[in-house]
Amino acid sequence: MEASAESSEEGQAGPARRLTADDQRATAAELLASIAVALWLSRSFWLPGRYVVGFDTVAYSGPNFDVTVESWRAGRLPLWNEYVFGGVVHLGNPQAGALYPPKLIGLLFDTNRAMGVLVASHLLLLAIGTVLFVRRLGCRPPAGFAAALVMCANGAVLTRTIQFEQILVLAWAPLLVLGITAVLSATARPWLAMAGTGLVTVMVLLAGHPQIVYQLAFVGGVWTAAELVRTHRGTRSEPPDDTSPMSWQPGSWRRLTDLGAAVAIGAAVATPQLVAALAATRDSAIGLGRSLEQLEDPSLSSQPHRLVEILFGSVRGVNEAFFAGGFETIGHVGVVAAFAAVVGIVAAARRRATRASACAVGALAVLGVVWALGPRTPIFTIAYNVLPGFDLARGSARWLDITAIATAIGVAWAVEAVADRWPLDAGALAASAMFVGALLLGPADVVDLPDRGTFVPWVAAALAVAATFVVVVRRRATWAVAALVVLLVVELGATSRYSVIDATTQATSIDKLPAGVAGELAGRPGLTMALTDDLLGDPAYLVAGFRPNTNVLADVASLDGYDGGVQVTDRFVALGETTGPGVDPALPLRNKLPVSWMPADAARWGVRYVVLDNDRNAQESLPGWRRTDLVGPEFTVWENPAWLGDAVGRLDDGREVALAYERRSPTHLVVTVDDPSAMRVIVHRQIAPGWRVEVDGDAGRLIDVDGFFLGVDVPAGTRTVEFSYRPRWVTPSLAVSSIGILALASCLGFGLRGRAGRFKVLR
């Protein structure tokens, strides 16, 4: 690890540096060590007898995953979720990630275990991708291991692991920037790199959470700009240096079109998801983003006076959410990683070969922290008003994700800088100034400092890492590298022991939690509602109490729903306004019901059953309802005596009659009418763009009954009415996706053919 002539000014971060046998062994060891770290961090997700069950696991991610897998198992496109909101789009909800290929693992495991295996495998992907990316930058082992450790063990990423939809996207970040680097650094058309980048683009777009997709798009854009500057630094009189691809590359701007083509191909493959999300957003009352007023909520953004705590974390067993000022704002990278990242970024910025990249990484680190503060700074407000899609930041504190990514890259540079003895003094001094400044802000009442049990380890870690950079490296670089890696392992290992993962680990999966008496409603006609409480820390109560969305796990359809994002339609909001005007539209329907809900009113909505917490007054809440024999220690199921059926016929005089109803699939409903009177056929399921109706095989005019339900007018006599959900965009989007898949396969084929040709020449 000592300095060499080849690692001088232009030698850093060269992807074309040929690997010796020792390099290959070292890289393999680095990968194995990084995999071991990822497996250890994710052990609660895959070890037998352990399950991670957060609130969203029960009330959102699990039910969405269940609907997706059920559709695939039946051989259907997961277009529609029939269990919540009286029926609502499923594919159009980006967070459902209904077309994400890795979710096929749900066909092999129960929901909770499948989700756990997916999270663990994506943490592995994050670790491996980080090592490969750092290797592409030219940093030798153990820089990749150090970066992977920081990338996987920081508070932001560990928090994302229990936010299922978010970690599935974030895990692709290293491979995304790796693909960008490979394409833009090529001297000829990089077919294989284009295929890889296109595939990563597909995965990012299909995986789930729109805010994390936006974050990766931003990171990719910044990194692309840096790569263009880095690879186009020179004049045409300068020859390209094959041993130093971080120096001038004359075709870098031409490669930008290759990168655009790769991203476009990936977007084409993901067209069904993108078009579905666009259609759902147009039909939604809430959309994908939040207003500035909403983002001012302290629970969604970092608090300035807690920034030191947020970034440094604690090695003691404390409640991380409380320590950092909120669950969303957990984002510690640790004292050692923060210190080392500043050293690495400053050292890289002082070298011409890595200056552009270092500036980009430094900007990402700072912007992540500033934007995590939410609308407290002009920088955030300007970005909100100027950058398209910036309002996708449903939680401002989540911008700490890009700070974590930048920190990991900075740490890799720091390890390489120590190994090659780059100019370290400026970086070390900058890190020291940052740390001392942070501590001085405490007495100035700008930031809060924790108790001695946390503060003393901070100081000890800072002194140890400073000594490594300033003293140990002057004696022997190998010792300094080892010391730095050990310090990272010790601190991040200690902080990760008390992560939110451990706080949400239990011995029972959500699949094994009993649905209670309400579970007996599976297969019965009629919609349900749950008048139960939000005991966020009690998964068993949430499942048995049909907390909106958990009814999905029991295969029971509800008129209610929770946290639907784009699934909260204007129709659903209007329905709630009839009983609870002025109530937050994002809240479940049960929050908008009157104190006493009359049977006739519930029947008009198609509600047959109510699951009631036994602590509530049934006579007050449900006057006139009939108690069923489904009675348990916590909940009782009540039946609506006024309910007629899932399908009813409304006559001219306002009377309603029950009609024969058949559910052939979630998107195909059949009603049989045999009545001498003309009537309006009503199915108590939510209407949406994409529903069609046929009467005796002929197209009918679909009616939104009461502004919410499926309906059609039919003449007297015996009629067969069929409602089907098949949006017009489905077939064209699948065609575009097929073309994208062919283009992706072509890139791969051209790349493999070219590589085979080179091998043939060598032979």
Disulfide bonds with the S-S distance in Angstrom:
none
